[in-house]
């Protein structure tokens, strides 16, 4: 038995509407996922660029005193480096010439208070910049940028190879991303 013409058209309309709604929902989900990933990458790149600027400033202010100890000619411009457990940290380690890994901590920001950052052992070539995720004060997750520099200054007559570290609380990067995700998915759900 054949379906009446009106019922057949109604059935076709419902199938077309269901298919259209399905593909619109899929498109919205893919667009939301793509926007979310792009925003996360942008925030991560900006965060690492900011840490790189602080690392460049730390490098520029670094000198070695007559006793062979590293020191800064001026404090860094970010005031949070001076407040204990503020979320912004820097540290200078001597590099062991035998295995090119970090050695004893020579100098660190006041914000680290009584904590020393532990960095994964990796061979840093002169001037290379590496990014790591490490544990920081109060168990916080930190994003850390490091560089190896050779300082020729000092009256002890020896060049010094140092590892410079700048780190910040990963929550400073994760919080804006999670707020954006919440707003994005709410807007897409209403759409």
SEFI-171277 format. One record per residue (C-alpha): x, y, z. Coordinates in steps of 0.2 Angstrom, whole numbers, plus 5000, padded with zeros to 4 digits. Layout:
N
{site {X, Y, Z}} ...
This chain:
191
{site {5000, 5000, 5000}} {site {5007, 5017, 4995}} {site {5008, 5031, 5007}} {site {4997, 5046, 5003}} {site {5006, 5061, 4995}} {site {5004, 5073, 5010}} {site {5011, 5060, 5022}} {site {5026, 5056, 5011}} {site {5030, 5075, 5010}} {site {5028, 5077, 5029}} {site {5040, 5062, 5031}} {site {5053, 5069, 5019}} {site {5052, 5086, 5028}} {site {5055, 5078, 5045}} {site {5070, 5068, 5038}} {site {5077, 5083, 5030}} {site {5075, 5094, 5046}} {site {5083, 5080, 5056}} {site {5098, 5078, 5045}} {site {5100, 5097, 5044}} {site {5099, 5099, 5063}} {site {5112, 5084, 5065}} {site {5124, 5093, 5053}} {site {5122, 5110, 5061}} {site {5125, 5102, 5078}} {site {5141, 5093, 5071}} {site {5147, 5109, 5063}} {site {5144, 5119, 5079}} {site {5154, 5106, 5089}} {site {5168, 5106, 5077}} {site {5169, 5125, 5077}} {site {5169, 5125, 5096}} {site {5183, 5113, 5097}} {site {5193, 5122, 5084}} {site {5190, 5139, 5093}} {site {5195, 5132, 5109}} {site {5211, 5124, 5103}} {site {5216, 5140, 5094}} {site {5213, 5150, 5110}} {site {5222, 5138, 5121}} {site {5237, 5139, 5109}} {site {5237, 5158, 5108}} {site {5237, 5159, 5127}} {site {5251, 5147, 5129}} {site {5261, 5156, 5116}} {site {5258, 5173, 5124}} {site {5262, 5165, 5141}} {site {5279, 5158, 5135}} {site {5283, 5174, 5126}} {site {5280, 5184, 5143}} {site {5292, 5171, 5152}} {site {5304, 5174, 5138}} {site {5304, 5192, 5140}} {site {5308, 5190, 5159}} {site {5322, 5178, 5154}} {site {5329, 5190, 5142}} {site {5329, 5204, 5156}} {site {5337, 5192, 5168}} {site {5350, 5188, 5156}} {site {5353, 5207, 5153}} {site {5355, 5211, 5171}} {site {5366, 5196, 5175}} {site {5385, 5199, 5180}} {site {5398, 5190, 5190}} {site {5405, 5198, 5206}} {site {5424, 5198, 5210}} {site {5421, 5182, 5220}} {site {5414, 5173, 5205}} {site {5396, 5174, 5211}} {site {5382, 5179, 5200}} {site {5372, 5195, 5204}} {site {5360, 5206, 5196}} {site {5364, 5224, 5192}} {site {5346, 5229, 5194}} {site {5330, 5220, 5200}} {site {5319, 5214, 5187}} {site {5304, 5225, 5182}} {site {5290, 5212, 5187}} {site {5286, 5216, 5205}} {site {5279, 5199, 5208}} {site {5297, 5192, 5208}} {site {5299, 5201, 5225}} {site {5283, 5194, 5234}} {site {5284, 5177, 5242}} {site {5275, 5163, 5233}} {site {5267, 5176, 5221}} {site {5267, 5164, 5206}} {site {5282, 5172, 5197}} {site {5300, 5165, 5200}} {site {5317, 5166, 5194}} {site {5333, 5156, 5198}} {site {5351, 5155, 5193}} {site {5361, 5138, 5194}} {site {5379, 5135, 5190}} {site {5381, 5122, 5177}} {site {5392, 5107, 5180}} {site {5405, 5107, 5166}} {site {5407, 5088, 5166}} {site {5389, 5084, 5162}} {site {5382, 5101, 5157}} {site {5367, 5099, 5168}} {site {5361, 5111, 5182}} {site {5371, 5111, 5197}} {site {5370, 5121, 5213}} {site {5358, 5136, 5215}} {site {5368, 5152, 5215}} {site {5354, 5165, 5216}} {site {5335, 5165, 5216}} {site {5320, 5177, 5217}} {site {5313, 5182, 5234}} {site {5297, 5175, 5228}} {site {5304, 5157, 5229}} {site {5306, 5161, 5248}} {site {5314, 5144, 5254}} {site {5311, 5134, 5239}} {site {5323, 5128, 5225}} {site {5316, 5124, 5208}} {site {5321, 5107, 5202}} {site {5323, 5106, 5184}} {site {5324, 5090, 5173}} {site {5342, 5086, 5168}} {site {5344, 5090, 5150}} {site {5359, 5096, 5140}} {site {5357, 5115, 5136}} {site {5368, 5121, 5122}} {site {5374, 5139, 5124}} {site {5359, 5151, 5122}} {site {5346, 5137, 5119}} {site {5330, 5140, 5127}} {site {5319, 5125, 5134}} {site {5302, 5125, 5141}} {site {5297, 5113, 5155}} {site {5283, 5109, 5167}} {site {5289, 5107, 5185}} {site {5283, 5107, 5203}} {site {5284, 5124, 5212}} {site {5281, 5131, 5229}} {site {5266, 5124, 5238}} {site {5264, 5110, 5226}} {site {5259, 5122, 5211}} {site {5262, 5117, 5193}} {site {5274, 5129, 5185}} {site {5278, 5133, 5167}} {site {5297, 5136, 5166}} {site {5308, 5143, 5153}} {site {5327, 5140, 5154}} {site {5343, 5146, 5145}} {site {5361, 5142, 5147}} {site {5373, 5157, 5146}} {site {5392, 5159, 5148}} {site {5398, 5174, 5158}} {site {5416, 5180, 5155}} {site {5416, 5193, 5168}} {site {5423, 5192, 5185}} {site {5440, 5194, 5192}} {site {5442, 5176, 5197}} {site {5448, 5174, 5178}} {site {5437, 5160, 5175}} {site {5422, 5160, 5163}} {site {5405, 5154, 5171}} {site {5392, 5144, 5163}} {site {5375, 5147, 5171}} {site {5357, 5141, 5169}} {site {5344, 5154, 5170}} {site {5327, 5149, 5175}} {site {5311, 5159, 5174}} {site {5294, 5151, 5179}} {site {5276, 5156, 5182}} {site {5261, 5147, 5190}} {site {5252, 5137, 5176}} {site {5236, 5143, 5183}} {site {5239, 5160, 5177}} {site {5238, 5152, 5159}} {site {5224, 5139, 5163}} {site {5212, 5151, 5171}} {site {5209, 5162, 5156}} {site {5207, 5147, 5145}} {site {5194, 5139, 5156}} {site {5184, 5155, 5158}} {site {5184, 5156, 5138}} {site {5179, 5138, 5137}} {site {5164, 5141, 5148}} {site {5159, 5156, 5139}} {site {5161, 5148, 5122}} {site {5152, 5132, 5126}} {site {5138, 5142, 5134}} {site {5136, 5153, 5118}} {site {5137, 5138, 5107}} {site {5124, 5129, 5117}} {site {5112, 5144, 5116}} {site {5115, 5145, 5097}} 
